[in-house]
Structures are given as structure tokens and as C-alpha cells.
Amino acid sequence: MPSFWRITIATLLVVFVLYKIFDNVGVDRRIHDDEMSGIRLHYVDDAVCLYAGEHGGRLPDNLKDAVAGAGFEPKDTQCPPTRTHGAKLQNPPEFMYLGAGLPIKDMADEQIIACEPFNASAANKNETIVVLRADSHVESIPIPEVEKRIHDAAIRATKSAKIATSRP
């Protein structure tokens, strides 16, 4: 084979490899939906913290108020459609928001403020979902653990409300 063809084939091979490398570097293709959920939950955290700072330490009643006040686009805080874990939702799906009106100072660090939507009876119990905790930590945890944390937070909130109403 003449050297011209060897150089041409080698050049095409190098170009093909470089194309494949740079084609896979694109942000949309590189970031998986669970990572995108984590990124968007950090946006939710930013919006909620800004809102709480301007409203005496209380979390917003809904995410739309916080997102609008923080200057984010609504799409920046929406859950990726493939991360709904059996929940039947409108399109586009929104994160489950569990912090409505709560005072930040009374929240436990591990309390969930927002998470990917899920339907506990329809979802696979081995699935993990991405959650935003009160300490601004975003993590992926199994659905049964999410259910337990939500239940524990509801019990704490009920006890706090009873204590607050019993004070003179």
C-alpha cells in the first residue's frame, strides 16, 4: 500500500477518534438525569435560601414564589421527566416540595426540603431518588428511607405545633 493511503487512513482514524471524544464531551450528553436532578435541586436550594433570608427565616409556601424571586427560569428548577419514579404528573414534572412555610431554625439537617416525585406503591423499592436536605446537601437515597424521613419530619412538625400552641 502506498504511503499516501496509509497517511490518509491514519488521518481519518485520528479524526474519527477525536470526533467521538469531543462528541461525548457535550454537557447534555454527559450529564445523566440523576445528576441533572441534583444540579436543579441546588438551584432550588439557592432560591429557597434567598427567599428565607428575605422573609424572616421562613421557607416559601411554594417553589414558584422562591424561583421567581431568585430570578431563575422555571425550567431550571423542574425535575427531569425521566426521574418521576412511578408518579403520574403534569408535563413538565416538578419536584416534590416539603418545606412550605417552615422556619429554617426548627428543621433537622437531614430533613428533606424537596425531592424527585415518586409514587411509593408504583416505584421500585430499590430505586433511589435525589433529595435536597435542610442542610443544603443533595444526595440520592432509597425510596423507603425517603418515606421514613418524610414521616419523621411530619411527626416533628406536629410536636412543634403542639408545643407552640400550649405556650402562654
ABEGO torsion letter per residue (X at the ends): XBAAAAAAAAAAAAAAAAAAAAAAABAAAABBAAAAAAAAAAAAAAAAAAAAAAAGGBBBABAAAAAAAAGBBAAAABBBAAAAGGBBBBOBBBBBBAABGBBAAABBAABBABBBBBBAAABBAABBBBBBBAAGBBBBBBAAAAAAAAAAAAAAAAAAAAAAAABX
